[in-house]
Amino acid sequence: MKVMVVIDESECSYRALMWVLDNLKESIKNLPLVIFAAQPPPKCNYVVSSAFGLACICPLSATMDLFNSVHQQNKKVALGILEKAKRICASKGVTVEAITEAGCPKEVICDAVQKCGVNLLVIGDEANGNIKRALLGSVSSYCVQNAKCQVLLVRNKA
């Protein structure tokens, strides 16, 4: 069975990784565990104020230099997150395949599932509450609905 764990800087994603390492070790011994970190697209905004004291945030047409700089920084962060996860896996004797892609996290995760032929996607699930999840959506909810494999959400024990 090919398993992919989504990892980011959140505690819940590391909890999901540890859950896989503790509970699926026999299932992942013949294939490397895929660990995936998304690189969110750069967001460039600026604030405009008016004479009436109101302000709004407007998109800024970023120069290519700024865009590339932010993209490179996001890539460095993702690679650092993957390195930490690789060290954790190595300490448990698990081989890994580390992957990072740039783009909207929920979309690049589902794309990576298909590209890698993943059978089980494991995601740490933040306890954001039903109202926040309904208004903002979540990466885990999107992946449950759209990933072309089984999805396991690892939640807090609380």
Stockholm file with secondary structure:
# STOCKHOLM 1.0

chainA/1-158         MKVMVVIDESECSYRALMWVLDNLKESIKNLPLVIFAAQPPPKCNYVVSSAFGLACICPLSATMDLFNSVHQQNKKVALGILEKAKRICASKGVTVEAITEAGCPKEVICDAVQKCGVNLLVIGDEANGNIKRALLGSVSSYCVQNAKCQVLLVRNKA
#=GR chainA/1-158 SS CCEEEECCSSHHHHHHHHHHHHHSTTTTSSSCEEEEEEECCCCCEEEEECTTSCEEEEECCCCHHHHHHHHHHHHHHHHHHHHHHHHHHHHTTCCEEEEEEESCHHHHHHHHHHHHTCSEEEEECCCCCHHHHHHHCCHHHHHHHHCSSEEEEECCCC
#=GC SS_cons         CCEEEECCSSHHHHHHHHHHHHHSTTTTSSSCEEEEEEECCCCCEEEEECTTSCEEEEECCCCHHHHHHHHHHHHHHHHHHHHHHHHHHHHTTCCEEEEEEESCHHHHHHHHHHHHTCSEEEEECCCCCHHHHHHHCCHHHHHHHHCSSEEEEECCCC
//
